[in-house]
Amino acid sequence: MSHIRRIAVHVDESDPGHFYWVLMEEGDDASQWVELESADEPYDMWLDALQAGVRALEGYAPDERIGPRAAGDDEDAVPVGIPLR
């Protein structure tokens, strides 16, 4: 199985009191990050924006046991470290 995607969530405050979640993915060079998506509307609280961003990140993982995988990965493969039964 190939590598897990390196996706980070952070909160941006474009204007005071307007919080947006942002998902970024590591690019080909580990020092470069590319925006995947962000909130369309602001949140009044930083924590609400963060929690919504985490939910968006969870949407990139079709299976919670293995997390988000790069395109072309075999979603039916047994995750590394999981014993075969």
N, CA, C and O atoms as a GROMACS GRO file, in nm:
protein
  340
    1MET      N    1   0.086  -0.117   0.000
    1MET     CA    2   0.000   0.000   0.000
    1MET      C    3   0.090   0.123   0.000
    1MET      O    4   0.193   0.126   0.067
    2SER      N    5   0.050   0.223  -0.074
    2SER     CA    6   0.132   0.343  -0.080
    2SER      C    7   0.107   0.435   0.039
    2SER      O    8   0.031   0.402   0.131
    3HIS      N    9   0.170   0.546   0.035
    3HIS     CA   10   0.174   0.638   0.149
    3HIS      C   11   0.040   0.708   0.176
    3HIS      O   12  -0.046   0.724   0.089
    4ILE      N   13   0.028   0.750   0.299
    4ILE     CA   14  -0.087   0.831   0.340
    4ILE      C   15  -0.062   0.974   0.291
    4ILE      O   16   0.051   1.023   0.293
    5ARG      N   17  -0.168   1.040   0.248
    5ARG     CA   18  -0.154   1.179   0.204
    5ARG      C   19  -0.127   1.268   0.324
    5ARG      O   20  -0.187   1.249   0.430
    6ARG      N   21  -0.038   1.363   0.308
    6ARG     CA   22  -0.008   1.458   0.415
    6ARG      C   23  -0.096   1.581   0.397
    6ARG      O   24  -0.065   1.673   0.320
    7ILE      N   25  -0.207   1.579   0.469
    7ILE     CA   26  -0.304   1.687   0.462
    7ILE      C   27  -0.313   1.752   0.600
    7ILE      O   28  -0.327   1.682   0.701
    8ALA      N   29  -0.305   1.883   0.602
    8ALA     CA   30  -0.312   1.957   0.729
    8ALA      C   31  -0.434   2.048   0.728
    8ALA      O   32  -0.477   2.096   0.622
    9VAL      N   33  -0.489   2.071   0.845
    9VAL     CA   34  -0.599   2.165   0.860
    9VAL      C   35  -0.550   2.280   0.948
    9VAL      O   36  -0.483   2.258   1.049
   10HIS      N   37  -0.586   2.401   0.909
   10HIS     CA   38  -0.557   2.516   0.995
   10HIS      C   39  -0.672   2.615   0.981
   10HIS      O   40  -0.758   2.602   0.894
   11VAL      N   41  -0.672   2.713   1.069
   11VAL     CA   42  -0.777   2.814   1.069
   11VAL      C   43  -0.715   2.949   1.034
   11VAL      O   44  -0.612   2.987   1.089
   12ASP      N   45  -0.778   3.019   0.941
   12ASP     CA   46  -0.733   3.151   0.898
   12ASP      C   47  -0.836   3.254   0.943
   12ASP      O   48  -0.957   3.231   0.933
   13GLU      N   49  -0.789   3.366   0.993
   13GLU     CA   50  -0.878   3.475   1.034
   13GLU      C   51  -0.852   3.592   0.940
   13GLU      O   52  -0.766   3.676   0.965
   14SER      N   53  -0.930   3.596   0.830
   14SER     CA   54  -0.908   3.699   0.728
   14SER      C   55  -0.946   3.838   0.778
   14SER      O   56  -0.880   3.937   0.744
   15ASP      N   57  -1.049   3.845   0.857
   15ASP     CA   58  -1.092   3.969   0.924
   15ASP      C   59  -1.117   3.934   1.070
   15ASP      O   60  -1.151   3.819   1.100
   16PRO      N   61  -1.100   4.027   1.161
   16PRO     CA   62  -1.123   3.997   1.303
   16PRO      C   63  -1.259   3.932   1.327
   16PRO      O   64  -1.363   3.986   1.289
   17GLY      N   65  -1.257   3.814   1.391
   17GLY     CA   66  -1.381   3.744   1.424
   17GLY      C   67  -1.441   3.664   1.310
   17GLY      O   68  -1.551   3.611   1.326
   18HIS      N   69  -1.373   3.651   1.196
   18HIS     CA   70  -1.420   3.573   1.082
   18HIS      C   71  -1.318   3.461   1.056
   18HIS      O   72  -1.211   3.484   0.999
   19PHE      N   73  -1.354   3.338   1.099
   19PHE     CA   74  -1.262   3.226   1.094
   19PHE      C   75  -1.300   3.128   0.983
   19PHE      O   76  -1.416   3.090   0.970
   20TYR      N   77  -1.202   3.090   0.905
   20TYR     CA   78  -1.220   2.994   0.794
   20TYR      C   79  -1.126   2.876   0.814
   20TYR      O   80  -1.009   2.896   0.846
   21TRP      N   81  -1.176   2.754   0.795
   21TRP     CA   82  -1.087   2.640   0.796
   21TRP      C   83  -1.025   2.628   0.658
   21TRP      O   84  -1.085   2.667   0.558
   22VAL      N   85  -0.904   2.574   0.653
   22VAL     CA   86  -0.831   2.555   0.527
   22VAL      C   87  -0.762   2.419   0.532
   22VAL      O   88  -0.700   2.384   0.632
   23LEU      N   89  -0.773   2.342   0.423
   23LEU     CA   90  -0.700   2.217   0.410
   23LEU      C   91  -0.586   2.237   0.312
   23LEU      O   92  -0.606   2.287   0.202
   24MET      N   93  -0.467   2.197   0.353
   24MET     CA   94  -0.348   2.209   0.270
   24MET      C   95  -0.285   2.070   0.258
   24MET      O   96  -0.288   1.991   0.352
   25GLU      N   97  -0.228   2.042   0.140
   25GLU     CA   98  -0.159   1.915   0.118
   25GLU      C   99  -0.015   1.941   0.077
   25GLU      O  100   0.015   2.032   0.001
   26GLU      N  101   0.073   1.858   0.130
   26GLU     CA  102   0.214   1.870   0.096
   26GLU      C  103   0.232   1.844  -0.053
   26GLU      O  104   0.177   1.749  -0.108
   27GLY      N  105   0.310   1.931  -0.117
   27GLY     CA  106   0.336   1.918  -0.259
   27GLY      C  107   0.451   1.821  -0.286
   27GLY      O  108   0.492   1.747  -0.197
   28ASP      N  109   0.501   1.823  -0.409
   28ASP     CA  110   0.613   1.736  -0.446
   28ASP      C  111   0.736   1.765  -0.362
   28ASP      O  112   0.812   1.675  -0.329
   29ASP      N  113   0.754   1.890  -0.329
   29ASP     CA  114   0.864   1.933  -0.243
   29ASP      C  115   0.805   1.952  -0.103
   29ASP      O  116   0.706   2.023  -0.087
   30ALA      N  117   0.866   1.890  -0.003
   30ALA     CA  118   0.812   1.895   0.133
   30ALA      C  119   0.799   2.037   0.187
   30ALA      O  120   0.727   2.059   0.285
   31SER      N  121   0.866   2.133   0.126
   31SER     CA  122   0.856   2.272   0.174
   31SER      C  123   0.742   2.348   0.108
   31SER      O  124   0.718   2.464   0.141
   32GLN      N  125   0.672   2.284   0.016
   32GLN     CA  126   0.561   2.350  -0.054
   32GLN      C  127   0.430   2.282  -0.018
   32GLN      O  128   0.419   2.159  -0.020
   33TRP      N  129   0.330   2.364   0.014
   33TRP     CA  130   0.197   2.314   0.046
   33TRP      C  131   0.097   2.377  -0.049
   33TRP      O  132   0.108   2.495  -0.083
   34VAL      N  133  -0.001   2.297  -0.091
   34VAL     CA  134  -0.102   2.341  -0.187
   34VAL      C  135  -0.239   2.337  -0.120
   34VAL      O  136  -0.273   2.240  -0.053
   35GLU      N  137  -0.316   2.443  -0.137
   35GLU     CA  138  -0.450   2.446  -0.078
   35GLU      C  139  -0.541   2.350  -0.152
   35GLU      O  140  -0.550   2.354  -0.275
   36LEU      N  141  -0.609   2.263  -0.077
   36LEU     CA  142  -0.706   2.169  -0.133
   36LEU      C  143  -0.845   2.231  -0.137
   36LEU      O  144  -0.913   2.229  -0.239
   37GLU      N  145  -0.885   2.286  -0.025
   37GLU     CA  146  -1.016   2.351  -0.015
   37GLU      C  147  -1.023   2.432   0.112
   37GLU      O  148  -0.937   2.421   0.199
   38SER      N  149  -1.126   2.515   0.122
   38SER     CA  150  -1.144   2.598   0.240
   38SER      C  151  -1.293   2.626   0.259
   38SER      O  152  -1.374   2.603   0.170
   39ALA      N  153  -1.326   2.676   0.376
   39ALA     CA  154  -1.465   2.709   0.408
   39ALA      C  155  -1.515   2.820   0.316
   39ALA      O  156  -1.443   2.914   0.283
   40ASP      N  157  -1.640   2.806   0.274
   40ASP     CA  158  -1.703   2.909   0.191
   40ASP      C  159  -1.752   3.027   0.273
   40ASP      O  160  -1.752   3.141   0.226
   41GLU      N  161  -1.792   2.998   0.395
   41GLU     CA  162  -1.847   3.100   0.484
   41GLU      C  163  -1.767   3.104   0.614
   41GLU      O  164  -1.714   3.000   0.657
   42PRO      N  165  -1.757   3.220   0.677
   42PRO     CA  166  -1.680   3.228   0.801
   42PRO      C  167  -1.756   3.170   0.920
   42PRO      O  168  -1.878   3.160   0.920
   43TYR      N  169  -1.680   3.134   1.021
   43TYR     CA  170  -1.734   3.090   1.150
   43TYR      C  171  -1.706   3.201   1.250
   43TYR      O  172  -1.606   3.273   1.239
   44ASP      N  173  -1.794   3.214   1.349
   44ASP     CA  174  -1.777   3.317   1.452
   44ASP      C  175  -1.671   3.278   1.555
   44ASP      O  176  -1.611   3.364   1.619
   45MET      N  177  -1.649   3.147   1.570
   45MET     CA  178  -1.553   3.098   1.670
   45MET      C  179  -1.445   3.016   1.603
   45MET      O  180  -1.472   2.937   1.513
   46TRP      N  181  -1.322   3.036   1.648
   46TRP     CA  182  -1.207   2.961   1.596
   46TRP      C  183  -1.230   2.811   1.610
   46TRP      O  184  -1.204   2.736   1.516
   47LEU      N  185  -1.279   2.766   1.727
   47LEU     CA  186  -1.298   2.623   1.751
   47LEU      C  187  -1.400   2.563   1.655
   47LEU      O  188  -1.380   2.451   1.607
   48ASP      N  189  -1.507   2.635   1.625
   48ASP     CA  190  -1.607   2.584   1.530
   48ASP      C  191  -1.544   2.566   1.391
   48ASP      O  192  -1.571   2.467   1.323
   49ALA      N  193  -1.462   2.661   1.350
   49ALA     CA  194  -1.395   2.651   1.221
   49ALA      C  195  -1.299   2.532   1.220
   49ALA      O  196  -1.294   2.457   1.122
   50LEU      N  197  -1.224   2.514   1.327
   50LEU     CA  198  -1.131   2.402   1.334
   50LEU      C  199  -1.204   2.268   1.327
   50LEU      O  200  -1.163   2.179   1.253
   51GLN      N  201  -1.311   2.254   1.402
   51GLN     CA  202  -1.386   2.129   1.403
   51GLN      C  203  -1.447   2.100   1.266
   51GLN      O  204  -1.449   1.985   1.222
   52ALA      N  205  -1.496   2.202   1.198
   52ALA     CA  206  -1.550   2.183   1.063
   52ALA      C  207  -1.439   2.143   0.966
   52ALA      O  208  -1.462   2.061   0.877
   53GLY      N  209  -1.321   2.198   0.983
   53GLY     CA  210  -1.208   2.161   0.900
   53GLY      C  211  -1.166   2.017   0.920
   53GLY      O  212  -1.131   1.947   0.825
   54VAL      N  213  -1.169   1.972   1.044
   54VAL     CA  214  -1.137   1.832   1.074
   54VAL      C  215  -1.240   1.740   1.008
   54VAL      O  216  -1.204   1.636   0.954
   55ARG      N  217  -1.367   1.778   1.012
   55ARG     CA  218  -1.471   1.698   0.945
   55ARG      C  219  -1.445   1.693   0.794
   55ARG      O  220  -1.463   1.588   0.732
   56ALA      N  221  -1.404   1.805   0.735
   56ALA     CA  222  -1.372   1.807   0.593
   56ALA      C  223  -1.254   1.715   0.563
   56ALA      O  224  -1.254   1.644   0.463
   57LEU      N  225  -1.154   1.717   0.650
   57LEU     CA  226  -1.038   1.629   0.634
   57LEU      C  227  -1.079   1.483   0.642
   57LEU      O  228  -1.031   1.400   0.565
   58GLU      N  229  -1.167   1.452   0.735
   58GLU     CA  230  -1.215   1.314   0.748
   58GLU      C  231  -1.282   1.266   0.620
   58GLU      O  232  -1.280   1.146   0.590
   59GLY      N  233  -1.340   1.357   0.544
   59GLY     CA  234  -1.403   1.321   0.418
   59GLY      C  235  -1.305   1.272   0.312
   59GLY      O  236  -1.346   1.209   0.214
   60TYR      N  237  -1.178   1.298   0.330
   60TYR     CA  238  -1.076   1.251   0.237
   60TYR      C  239  -1.034   1.107   0.265
   60TYR      O  240  -0.960   1.047   0.187
   61ALA      N  241  -1.081   1.050   0.375
   61ALA     CA  242  -1.046   0.914   0.413
   61ALA      C  243  -1.167   0.822   0.392
   61ALA      O  244  -1.260   0.823   0.472
   62PRO      N  245  -1.166   0.745   0.285
   62PRO     CA  246  -1.280   0.656   0.261
   62PRO      C  247  -1.290   0.544   0.365
   62PRO      O  248  -1.395   0.483   0.381
   63ASP      N  249  -1.181   0.518   0.435
   63ASP     CA  250  -1.177   0.415   0.539
   63ASP      C  251  -1.102   0.473   0.658
   63ASP      O  252  -0.984   0.507   0.646
   64GLU      N  253  -1.168   0.486   0.771
   64GLU     CA  254  -1.105   0.549   0.888
   64GLU      C  255  -0.987   0.469   0.943
   64GLU      O  256  -0.908   0.523   1.020
   65ARG      N  257  -0.974   0.342   0.905
   65ARG     CA  258  -0.862   0.262   0.954
   65ARG      C  259  -0.732   0.297   0.885
   65ARG      O  260  -0.624   0.279   0.943
   66ILE      N  261  -0.739   0.348   0.761
   66ILE     CA  262  -0.616   0.372   0.685
   66ILE      C  263  -0.595   0.517   0.646
   66ILE      O  264  -0.487   0.554   0.600
   67GLY      N  265  -0.697   0.601   0.663
   67GLY     CA  266  -0.683   0.743   0.633
   67GLY      C  267  -0.684   0.773   0.484
   67GLY      O  268  -0.708   0.684   0.402
   68PRO      N  269  -0.657   0.899   0.449
   68PRO     CA  270  -0.660   0.938   0.308
   68PRO      C  271  -0.536   0.885   0.235
   68PRO      O  272  -0.424   0.901   0.282
   69ARG      N  273  -0.558   0.823   0.121
   69ARG     CA  274  -0.450   0.766   0.043
   69ARG      C  275  -0.441   0.836  -0.093
   69ARG      O  276  -0.539   0.890  -0.143
   70ALA      N  277  -0.323   0.833  -0.150
   70ALA     CA  278  -0.300   0.894  -0.280
   70ALA      C  279  -0.381   0.820  -0.386
   70ALA      O  280  -0.413   0.702  -0.370
   71ALA      N  281  -0.415   0.890  -0.494
   71ALA     CA  282  -0.492   0.832  -0.604
   71ALA      C  283  -0.420   0.708  -0.655
   71ALA      O  284  -0.298   0.704  -0.665
   72GLY      N  285  -0.500   0.606  -0.688
   72GLY     CA  286  -0.444   0.484  -0.740
   72GLY      C  287  -0.414   0.381  -0.634
   72GLY      O  288  -0.376   0.269  -0.666
   73ASP      N  289  -0.430   0.417  -0.507
   73ASP     CA  290  -0.407   0.321  -0.400
   73ASP      C  291  -0.521   0.220  -0.400
   73ASP      O  292  -0.634   0.253  -0.435
   74ASP      N  293  -0.492   0.100  -0.360
   74ASP     CA  294  -0.591  -0.006  -0.353
   74ASP      C  295  -0.666   0.005  -0.221
   74ASP      O  296  -0.613  -0.029  -0.115
   75GLU      N  297  -0.790   0.055  -0.228
   75GLU     CA  298  -0.868   0.074  -0.106
   75GLU      C  299  -0.908  -0.057  -0.042
   75GLU      O  300  -0.945  -0.059   0.076
   76ASP      N  301  -0.903  -0.169  -0.118
   76ASP     CA  302  -0.941  -0.298  -0.063
   76ASP      C  303  -0.824  -0.374  -0.004
   76ASP      O  304  -0.841  -0.482   0.053
   77ALA      N  305  -0.704  -0.318  -0.016
   77ALA     CA  306  -0.586  -0.385   0.039
   77ALA      C  307  -0.589  -0.379   0.191
   77ALA      O  308  -0.645  -0.287   0.250
   78VAL      N  309  -0.529  -0.479   0.253
   78VAL     CA  310  -0.521  -0.482   0.399
   78VAL      C  311  -0.421  -0.376   0.443
   78VAL      O  312  -0.309  -0.373   0.392
   79PRO      N  313  -0.458  -0.288   0.536
   79PRO     CA  314  -0.366  -0.185   0.583
   79PRO      C  315  -0.240  -0.244   0.643
   79PRO      O  316  -0.243  -0.351   0.704
   80VAL      N  317  -0.130  -0.175   0.627
   80VAL     CA  318  -0.003  -0.219   0.684
   80VAL      C  319  -0.016  -0.228   0.834
   80VAL      O  320  -0.068  -0.137   0.898
   81GLY      N  321   0.031  -0.337   0.892
   81GLY     CA  322   0.026  -0.355   1.037
   81GLY      C  323  -0.100  -0.422   1.086
   81GLY      O  324  -0.110  -0.454   1.205
   82ILE      N  325  -0.197  -0.444   0.997
   82ILE     CA  326  -0.321  -0.513   1.036
   82ILE      C  327  -0.302  -0.662   1.005
   82ILE      O  328  -0.277  -0.696   0.889
   83PRO      N  329  -0.314  -0.750   1.103
   83PRO     CA  330  -0.293  -0.892   1.077
   83PRO      C  331  -0.401  -0.950   0.985
   83PRO      O  332  -0.518  -0.913   0.994
   84LEU      N  333  -0.359  -1.039   0.898
   84LEU     CA  334  -0.453  -1.108   0.810
   84LEU      C  335  -0.529  -1.212   0.890
   84LEU      O  336  -0.472  -1.275   0.980
   85ARG      N  337  -0.655  -1.231   0.860
   85ARG     CA  338  -0.736  -1.333   0.930
   85ARG      C  339  -0.802  -1.424   0.831
   85ARG      O  340  -0.874  -1.515   0.870
   0.00000   0.00000   0.00000
